[in-house]
Every structure is written in C-alpha cells, then in structure tokens.
Amino acid sequence: MARSLRSRVLWLVAFSLLSVWLLLALWLHNTVKQHLGTALDQRLAASARMVASMANASAPALSAKPELQAVVNSGLFCQVMNLRGEILARSGGAPSAHLASSQDGFTERSLAGERWRVYTVSQGQVRVATAEPMAVRESLLATLAWALLVGLLLALLGAWLAVRWAVSRGLAPLDAVRREFESRPVQAASATPSAAGITELVPLVAALDRWADQARQALLRERRLTDDLAHELRTPLAALKTQLQVARLKLPPDAPAMAALAAAENASSRMADNLQQLLALARLDGVPQSCPRPVQAVIDDSLAQLAGHPQRAAVQRDDVACAAMTLASPSLASLALRNLLENALRYTPPGEPVWIRVVADATDLHIHVEDQGPGITGNAEALCTRGHRGDRGQTGLGLAIVASVMARSGGQLALENRAGAGLRATLSWPVTDTV
C-alpha cells in the first residue's frame, strides 16, 4: 500500500510538536503552582504580621477594631490569641476551633473535615494565626491549569495549521516534477526545470532523467529494429506471392498443382497480414501524440489507408451528426478504426456493406463498425488477446491492437453480435477526451 510522504511528514511534526508542548505544559504547570503557592504563603505571612502589630497596639479591645476585619478580608481568616491560648478576636467566618499551631510558621491543618493552610506568628503578648482554605488554592490552581491547557491547545492547533501550510508549500516542487513527467512524451528529451535550484530534488530528478533517456533510447532502437524487419520481410513475402501467382498463370486450371499453389498464395497473404499486425502492435508505444482532429478527418485517414483493398467500396459512413466533434488522440483512433475495418471487410461477403456510424450521448462518443459477417462466439474479451485463435483458425492480432490502442487513448472497445447478422464493434471515448 502506497504511503503519503506529506502525511508522514505531518504526523512526525505533529508528534514532535505534541511532545514538546506537553513537556512545556507540565513545566509551566509545576512552575506556576510553585510560584503561586509561594505568593499565597507570603500573603498569609504578611497579613499575620500586620494583624500582630495592630493587636499589640490595641489589645485588649480587639473585637471593636475595624482594622482587623479590613486586614483579613479577601478569603483569609484570622484568630488573635494571648499567650495562654485564649482567643481574643477573630475575623468573620473564621472557625471557632484554634487555628494556631504549637510553633510559629506554616502548617496544614484539618478542622471539621476541611483542610487549611495556616501561618502562626508570636509577637509581644499575642499570637496571631491567619488561614486560608486549601480548596480555594486548589480551585485557583485548577482554573490556571485549564487556562494554560486551553491556550496550549489553541497554540498547538495554530502550529498544526501552519505546519500543514508549510509542508504543502515545501512539497510543491515534487508535485511540479510529477506533473512534468506525466505530461512529457516518451520520445521527448529529458528536461525538468522545476527541480532547478532545489538541492534535495536535483539527484532524484537527475536519476529519473537518466532512466527516461535510457527508455527513450531503447524505444528508438526497437522502432528502428521493427522498421528494418518490416523492410526485410515484406519484400521477400511480396516476391514469394508474385512468384506463386506467376506459377498459377502458367499452369492449366485443371493442373494437380493448382490447389497447392492457391493454398500457398493464401498462406503467404496471411503471413504478410500477420507480419503487418505484429509490427503495428510492437510499435504501438511509439505512436506519437498528435493534435486533436475532427472525427470525419480521422475516418477519412482510416479509409485512405484502405485505398488498395478490393472491398474498399463496400464501406459506407454515417457521421454527419457528429461532424463538429474532435478526437484528442486522432493517430491512435485512426489506427484502431483501420484495424476494425480490415477485420469487418475480411468477414463480410462480397457485395455486402460495412457501415461506420458515429453517435454521441451525454457522456461518450461512439464509433460503430457494423459488418455482415458471421459474428462472434464465446468470450469477446478472449478475442482481444494477443495470439488468440478463433473457430476459423484466425489469430486475434487486429482486435488485440485495437484493445491496446483504446487502453492507451482512454477509451473502450465493445463487441456484440447484431440482431440480424454480423458484428458491431464499438470504439468509445468520454466526451471530455473528444472535444
């Protein structure tokens, strides 16, 4: 299964960011918790010392002094005791039980099921204890933790979006290189300017260019070989066929060798035809792409290639309705149509027509070739494979070429028997590929 480089980079960066942000969040939480606890303890101690100073100056009428209430507001509670442990005054809401510990300093105590943070200080004739419920501290720490978490999540989301944009922009040259390789014809020389100046892509593109050059050279060698074979083999076959025809002309019609000469001539004709089909199939990948052309022009080219066929006059056409439509790959379409016409003329009795009909619907353009032959039996897909031998001993090279052409041009080949007699072979292309 193919894996996306973009997804791989994004997940790695996301995991790295998440790890860093989590460590940072833990560090910030612990730091804030420590500093907040210190600040709250300092507030307890400062309040206790202030109350102790005021208590020494105004004892014993402490309960009538509003200054005590003012000092211990804002969530703090205070008790003022003498050295014997008797409570002289306390702030509103403070517990009735003793808050002060046996020694001065910070302690944590539990009174009536509630935990308190207490600071005790002795000064002069009084002892002062200021306290704060631990639930207040914990609530404040929880609020700060949630605020910190929400801020980190928002920052992480923003960083994720920024990384997605950066990765997409960073991988854009790869997409440009891919588009250039997809659009480059196999015969074209290597040239990939999109990778110029990008250090990481230069070795990759250079390797791809070398591979493309090797493939192009191999294709050119193959095409030269097929051209040489076509020249070297066609001439002997034509000479053999000519000699067989001359021999038949020199013999009387009732000569015993006439049947053997006729069979040899038919065999040489089939050999020449098979050679032509094999060469066309071998050179199919070398057919260059051409500019779009009208459907009628493609049909004209296919018929012009059949000019020497003895049954060329039997071909009829009905393409007026789609005259304005064009084909994106006319050379491939012409090759496929010519092979279908040769196949149809081979099996159509003399004097019977072969029709070319062009129709279009909302999605596809169809070129039908209808003959008057015996039709097909068995699996239609098997007829389109290389080397298939049918019921009449004929190989399926022509249909194999058509199937290969249609696969390359983005179209489809369909074979079906007609209602009366004969075969209908249909070449179909999506409308987006034809106009």
N, C-alpha and C positions, 0 to 999 in steps of 0.2 A: 504494500500500500504506500502510495506516494505521501511524503511528509512536506509540509509547507515550511520553507525557510523563514518566511515572515512570522508565522505562528511560533516557530521555535525561538526566534529572537525575542518576540514579545513575551513569551512565557518565562524565558530566562531573565529578562529585565524585570518583569513583574515580580518574580520570586526574589530577586535581589533587592528590589525596592521594598517589598513587604518585609523582608528580614531586617533591613536597615531601619525602616520605620518602626517596627515592633521593638527592636533594641532601643531606639531613641525614645519611644513612648515609655518603656519601662524605666529608663534612666531619668526621664523628666518627671515621671510619677514619683519615683523614690526621692528625687531631689526636692520637688515641691512639697512632698509630705514631710521631709525632714525640716526644711526651712519654715514651713507653716507651723509645725509643732513648736519650733524654737520661738517664732514670733508670738504665738499664743501664750507660751510659757512666760516670755518676757512681759507680756501684758498682765498676766496673773501676778507676777512678782512686783511690777510697778504699782499695780493697784493696792496690793497688800502693804507695801511700804508707805504709800501715801495715806492709807487709812490708819496705819500705826502712828504716823506722825500727828495726824489730826486727833486720834484718840488720846494720845498722851497730853495734848494741849487742852482738851476739853473734857476729860474724864471728871466726874462720873456721869454727867448728863449727856450720854452719847445718843440716846434714842431720840432726843429732841433736835439733833443737829441735822439739817437737810444736806449738809456737805457729804455725809456718809452715803446717803442714798444716791447722790449725784456721782460719787466716785465708783460705785459698784453696779452701775446700770450696764446696759448693752450685753446682757446674757451672763454676767458674772454675779456671784453670790458671796456674801462676806459675813463672818462672825468675829466679834471682838470679845475677848475673854480676859479675866485677870489671871494672875499667876497661879491662883488656886484652881483654875479651870471653870470658874463660873462665867456664864455667858452674860456679858454686859449689854451688847447690842448686836443686832443682825439686820441684814438687808431684807427687803421684801421678797418672799418666795424662797428664802434660804431654809434648808431643813432644820428641824429642831434639834436633831442629834448633833453631837460635836463633830465638826469638820477637821479641826486641827489634829495633827499627828503629834506624837511624843517628841519628835525632833523637828527642828526647822528644816525647810527645804521642800522639794517636790515629792508628792506621793500620789498614789492612786488608791481610792477607797471605794467600797461598795456600801451604800446606805439605802435601805428599803428597796433593794433589787435594782438600784440604779448606780452606775459607775460614775465616779467623779475624779477630776484632776484637781488636786489641792496643793496650794502653796502656803506654808506656815512660816511666820516671822515673829520673833520676840523683840520688843523694843520698850525699854523703860518698865512700866508697871503693867503692860498689856501684852497679850498675844493676839495676833490677827491671822485669820485663815481666809483666803479667797479661793473660790472653787468654780469650776465650770463642768457641766455635764459632758461626759465623753461622747454621748450621742450627738451633741452639737458639733463637735470636732469631726466625728465620722461622717455626718451629713455634709459638712463643708468639704471634706476630702472627696466624698463621692461625687459632689457637684463639680468640683475641679477635675476629677478624673473623667467624668462624662464630657465635660467641655474640651478637655485635652484629646479624648478619643475621637469626638466628632470633628475637631479641627484636623487631626491627623488623617482621618478617613477622607475628608474633603481634599486635603493636600495630596493624598495618595491617588484619588480619582483624577485630580488635575494632572498629576505627574504621569498617570497611565495614558490619559488622552494626549498629552504632549509627546510621550514616547511613541504612541501609535502613529502620530503625525510624522515624527522624526524618522521612524523606521520605514514608513511608506515613502517618504521623500528620499531616504538613503538607498532604498532598493529600487527606486525608479529607473536607474540605468540598466538594471537587469531586465526589467520589462521592455525597455527600449531595444536592448540587444535581442531579446526573444522575438519582438515584432520584426526586426530587420532580418533575422534568419528565416522567419516564416515567410516573409514576402520576397526573399531572394530566390530567383530561379536557380535550378540546379546547374544550368550552364553558365551562370554569371560568375565573374571573377570575385575573389574574396575582397570584401570592403565593409568594415563595421566601424563607422566613425563614432558611434555613440559611446564606445568604450575609451576613446582617446582621452588621455589625461587622468584616468581613474586607475590608480596603481594596482588595486586588487583585481580588477577585471582584465587588465592587459594580458596576463599569462593565459587566463581561461579563453578569452576571445582569440588569442593567437593560436592556441591548440585547436579550437573549433575551425578557424580559418584553414589551418593546415589539413585537417580532416576533410573539410569541404573541397579543398583543392585536389586532394587525392581522389575523392569520389568523382569530381568533375573529370579528372584525367582518365579514371577508369571508365567512365561513361563514354568519353570521346573515343577511347581505344575500342570499346565494344561497338560503337557505331561505325567506326572505320572497318572493323572486322566484318560486321554484317553487310556493309556496302561491298566489301571485297568478295564475300561469299555470294552475295546476290549476283554480282557481275560474273564470277567464275562458274557458277552453277546454272544460271539462266541460259547462258549461251550454249553449253552442251545439250541441255534439255531441249532448247528450240531446234538445234541441229538434229537431234535424235527424232523429234517429232516430224521434222521436214523429211528426213530420210524414210521414215515409216510411211508417210503419205506418198512419196515418190514410188516406193516399192508397191504400194497398193494400186497405184495408177498403171504400173507396168504389168500387173497380173490380171488375168481374166477374172470376171466376177465370180465364176464358179470354181476358182482355184482352191485347193485344200488349205493353202496358207493364208487366205484372206481373213478368216476368222481370227487366226493368231495375230496377224498384223493389226487388225482392228482392236483387239484386246490390248496389244502393246501400245497402240496410239492412245487409247483411253487411259492406260496406266501412266504414260508419260504426261498426259494432261493433268491427271490428278496429282502427280508428283510435283509438277510446276505450280499448281494451285496451292498444294500444301506447303511448298517452299516459300511462296509469297506470304502465306498466312503466318508461318513461323517467323519469318523475318519481320513482319509487321508487329507481331507480338513481342519479339525480342527488343525491337526499337521503340516500343511504346513509351518508356520512360524518357526517351529523348525527344519526344514531340514537343516543340516549343510552344509556349503560350502566345496567343495572338490576341489582337484587339477584338472586342465584340463586333458581330456582324449580324445582319438581318437573317431571319430563318430562311427566307426564299433564297438568299445568296448561298447559304450552306447547302440547301437542296440542289441548287444549280451546280455547285462544286462536286457533289457526290455523283450527280448524273453525268457530269463531264468526264469523270474517271471511268465511267462505263461506256464510253463512246464506241469502243470496239466490240462490245458484247453483242452476240447475234440476236438477243431478245431485248435489246435496249428500248425498242419502240413499244414494248408492252407495258412500260412503266407509265402510269397515269398519276396526276397530282391534284390535290385539293388543299391549297394553303392560302387562299385569298383572305380568309377571315382573320388570320394571324400575321398578315404581311408586315405589319409595323413592329412586331416584336423582334428582339435580338437575342442572340446566344452569347454568353460570356466566354465560352471556350469553343469557338467555331471549328478549329482544326480537329479537336477531339470528336466533336459532334459529327463532322463530315466523315471521319474515319469509321465511326460506329454505324452511321447510316449507310455508307457504301457496303460494308460487310453484310448488313441486313438485306440490302437489295440484291447482292450477289447470291445470298442464301435463298431468297424468295424466288429469284429467276431460275435457280438451279432446279427447284422442285415444282415450278408452275408449268403445266403443259403448254406447248406452243400455241399461240393464238389467244391465250387467256391473259387478262390484265393483272398487273401488280399495282396496287394503289398506295400512294403516300398521302396520308391525311394528317393535317395539323389542327389540333384543337387546344383550347386553353380554358381553365376554370379559375376559381378564385385563388388557388394555391399553386397549381402546377401547369407547365406547358408540356403537351404530349405530342409526339410524332409517331403515328401508327404506320406500320408497313404491313399490308394485307396481301397475302398470296392465295393462290388457288390450288395449293399442293395438298398432300395427304394429312397435314397437321403433325402433331407430336403425340407420342405415347410415353407413359411413365412420368418420372420426375423432371420438371422443367429445369430445376437447378442443376441436375446432373448434366444436362446438355451444354451448360455454360462452363464446364470444367475442361481443362486442357487434356487433350488426348482421348476424350470420351468417344466411344464408338457406338453409333446408334444401330437400329434394327436393319438399316440398309448398308451397314458397313462403312458409313461416312464418319470421319472424325469431326469433333466439335470445335475446331480451331476458330472458325469465324465467330461463333457465339461467345467463345472464350475471350476473344479480342474485344467484342462489344461489351461484355461484362466488365473487363478490366478498364476500358475507356470510361464507362459510366461511373465506376467506383472512383476513378481519379477526378472526373469532372463534377462530382457531387450529385449525379443523377441516379436513376434506377432503370433496369431492364426488366420487362414483364413479358411473358409468353403465354398465350392462351389460344385454344382452338376456336375458330369461328363457328357460329351457329350452323351455317350451311356446310361449307367445306373450306379447308385451308387453315392457315395460321395467321394470327395477329401478333406481331412483335411491337412493343411499345417502348419508346425512349421518353423518359420523363425527367424534367428538371424543375426545381422550385422556381416560382415566379421571380423571387429576389435574385436568382442567378441568371435570369434570362433577359432582364431589362436594365 
